[in-house]
Amino acid sequence: MKIGKGVSKLASKKIVVHLSGGLGNQMFQFMAGHALATKTDRDLILNYNWFKNASALHRNLSTYQNKREIGISAFTSAHNLRVDKGLTPRDGRFERLTQKLGNSGRGVVGIASEKDFGDGVWLDPAKIKRLVGVFMSPKYFLGTKPSDVFASLSIEVSDWCSRLVNDLSNSTSIGVHIRLGDYERLGEILIPEEIYYLKGIDFLKSKMDGNPEVLIFSDDPIRLQSRFPLLAKIGQIVTPPVGTTPVESLLALSKSSAFVCSNSSFSWWGSVLNNTPASLIVRPSYFYARGSEQVERHDLWFEDSARIHPLSGKLVSQ
């Protein structure tokens, strides 16, 4: 895949990707760095300084902070990579500064963000030394299949995970992912209503043979039962044992046959890692809760997956 001009005159022999956020965000950032490093024949270095920044972790919001742990190293592809330990301040100043720099300013120091990518290519890949951003779109993968990159783990999974993965691999199921927890407190990303999930399940059942089992994955299973009582009656709520890693929950979710997703990168990864057909993926028709604004993130989801309105449950397209 074409990525731009000037690749032969590289400004650096390495690409440093600055990781932040939860597991799903880390995986998007890693894929962006991995793809660029591979295409330009450079070494990928991982920067974890964001996780040492108490301000970025929302020190007064424990629900949020508990989700923001380094999880990418559980994948073999990331486990043995070098870590950028001391090239940037550990209090988040570097990451905050990059958000204030204009295109020319970032270019001088070799920093690239989403603004430096357009029409499927990095604008000047040879000059990129560091990637700082979210990169929540498969367009940054440059044709690399994420199911190949995240095919194996560097950790030994629990018996609980092994049993559930085996059961799901040998049955037909609908995996429903419901993100609550920090979303309820932050109020930035829309949490779909119960009708959205119910309609999503009905839609998928109409496309599938037999009577698929419904498994409901959530970061807050107890809260889910009170907020979505009808769902709790028609599906099995997956309750991981204490100490289960996010990677194990994601691995189990990904073994479902079809998916009803939340507005969450975790949902997206669950539906993609198993190479599920887009026709068996249901997703909300818009993403953010910002007044009447409806941000749809067209570059994230497959165009031919079913879009259901997150509040009314109305099928928007399929």
N, C-alpha and C positions, 0 to 999 in steps of 0.2 A: 504493500500500500504506500502511495506517495505521502510523504510527511513534510516536504518543504525543500528549500534550497540550502546549499552551503553545509551539508552534513559532513563533508570531508574535512572541513576546517573547524574542528571542535574546539570550543573554549575550555573544555575540561574533559578528563577521562572518566568522570563519574557524574551521576545524577543523584542529587539528594532530594528525597521527598519528605516533606514535613507532615507527619501524621497527627490527626486530631479526631475528637468525637468518639462515638461508639463503634462497635465492630463493623457495622455496615458501612459507615463513612470511611473507616480505615481501609476497608477492602477496595472501595472506589479509588481512594488516593493511591493505594499500592498498585492497582492495575494501571493507573495513568503513568506512574513512574516506571513500572515494569515494562510497559509497552514502549515508552519513549527510549528507555535505556537499551532495550533489545533492538529496536530499529536503528539506533545510532551506534550500536556496538560499544556500549559503555557499562561500567559497573553501577549497580543500584545501591545507594546508601540510605539507611532509614534514620530519620530524626524524630525522637520521642519527647522533645523538650516541652511540648504543649501539656503533656500529662504531669509535668512537674510545676505547672503554673496554677497556683491556688485560685487566682482570679478567674482564669478560663474555666476552671472546674466548678464554678459557682459554689464557693465554700459553704454558703448557708443553705444549700439545696441538696440534701443528702440523696434524695431520689435520683437526681440528675448525676451527682458525682459517682454513685455506685455503678452507673452504666459506663462511665468513661474510664475504662481500664484498657491497657494494652492487650489486645486479643489477636492481632494479626500474626504474632510469632507462633501461634498454634499451628499454622500452616507451614508445611515443609518448604515451600517456595520462599518464605520470609524468614524462617527460623535461623538460618546460618548466615544471613547477610550482615555486613558490617553496620555498626551503629555510629551515627554522627554524635559524638559525646560532648564536644566542647566548642564547636564552631559558632554557636549562637547563644545568647543569654537564655537562661532557663526560666526566666520569669515571664516569658511571652512577649517581651518588647520587640523582638525581631518580627514575629508574626503580625503584631499590631502595626508596626511601621510599614510593612509591605502593603497593607491595605490603604495607606495614605499616599504611597508613591504613584505617580502617573506611569504610563506605558514606557516613556523614555527613561524614567528613573529606575524602574525595575529592570529594564534592559541593560543598563550600565553595570549593574551588579549581578546579572545573570539570573534574576528571579522571574519565574513565569507563573501566571495564574490562568483562570478561565478566559480572561480578556486577551490572552496571547494565542488563542486557538480559534480558527474560523474556517468554515467550508471543509471540514474534515481534516485539516492539517494544522500543525504548529507553525506559527508565522515565521519564526527564525529558530529552528530547533538546535542549530549548531552553537548558539550563544547561551542556551539554557543550562544553568548549573543547579538550580533549585526549583522545585515545584511547591508552591504554597497556595492551597485552595481546597475546595470540597470535591470538585470533579465528579459530581453525581450524575453521570451519563455514560452509556456505553460507547459514545463517540470517541472518548479518550482512550479506548482500548486499542485503537488502530488495527482492528481486525483480529486481535488475539482473543481466543475463547477463554472466558473466566473459568469454565468447568475444567479446563486443562491446567490452568495456573493453580487452582485451589483443589486439585484432585486428591491430595494426600495430606495427612496431618502429622505433625511432629510430636504430638502427645498421644498417650493411651487413653481412649475414651472409657467412660464408666460402664458398668454392667447395664445400668438403666438405659443408657444411650444405645448400646449394642443391641439390646433386646428390641427397643422401639424401632431402630433402623431396620432390623431384620423383619419385623412384623410389617412395617410399611412397604418394604421392598417386595414383599410377597402378597400384597393385597391391593385393592383399589380404594383410594381414600381422597377426601377433600381436606386440604390443610387450610385452616382459617387462622390468620395472624391478626391479633388485636393489640395494638400499642396503646397502653394507658400510662401509668406511672408519671414520668416527667412531662409527658404531653399535657396531662390534666393541669399541671401547675404552670407550665410555661405559656400555654395558650397561643403558641405561634403556628402550630401545625394542626390542621383540622382532624378531629377524631370522628370518624363516621358514626352515624346512629345505628341502632340495632337493625332497623329495616334494611339498611344497606347490606349487612352481612347475610340476613335471611334471604333477600332477593338474589344475592350472589350465589348462595348455596343452591337455591332452586334453579337458577340459570345453568349452573354446572351439571346438576343432576339431569337436566333435560338433554345434555350433550353426552352423557356417559352411560354405558351399559350397566345393568344391574342396579344395586343399591349401595353406592359407595359409603364407607364409614366417614363420619365427620369428626375431625380432630381439631380442637381449638387450642392454639398456642398463644400465650400472652405473658407479658412481663409482670402482670399482677393478677394471677388466677383467682384470688379471693375477691378482689374488687370486681372482677369480671362477672362473677356469679350474681352480684347484687345489681350491677348496672345493666346487664344483658340477660335477664332471667329466661327468656324464650330460647336463646342460643344455648344456654346451659342445659336445657331440657332435650334438645335435639342432637347435641354433639358431646363428645367426650373431651373434657377439659384436661389438657396435658399439664401435669404438675411435676416438674423436675425436682429431684431430691436437693436438699440444701448442699451447696458447693458445686452444683453443676455449672459448667462454663457456658458462656454464650455460644461458643463454637459448637458445643455438643447439641444445644437446642436448635441451632441453625442447621446442623447436619441432619437432625431428625426431621425438621420441618421440610427440608429439601427433598426428602424421600416420598412426599405425598404425590399423588397422581395429578391433582389439580389444585388451584389456589384461589382463595379470596384474600386479597392483600389489603393492608392498611396503608396509610400515607407514611411509609417508613422504608428506609433503605434495607432494613432487616428483612422485610417482606419481599422486597425486590430480589434480594440475593437468594432467599429460599426458593423462589419461583424459577430462578435462572440456573442455579447450580446443577439441577437435574435435567437440563435441556428440555424442559416441559414445553409442549406446543403452545404458542400464544393463544390459540383458541380455547385453551383450558385455564386461562388466567383472567381473573376478574380484578379490576382495580378502580379506585375512586376517580371520578371524572375531573376533580380538581384537588389541589394539594394544601394550600395555605388558608388559614383563617384570618383574613385581613379585611374586615368589613365586607363589602360586596365584591371585592376583587376575587377572581377565580383564577388562580395560577395552575395551569394544567400540566406543566412539565412534559411537553410533547416529546422532547428528546430523551426522556428516561424510559417510558413504557413502550411496549410494542404497539404499533398502530392497529393491528388486528386483534388485540385483546379487548375483552368486553369492558366498556366504561359505564359505571353505574353511579348515579348522583349520590354523594355520601350522606345527604340529609333526607332526601325524599325516597330513595331506593328506586328511582325511575331509571330504566335502561336507556342510556344516552346513545350508545352505538355498540356494534358487535362485529 
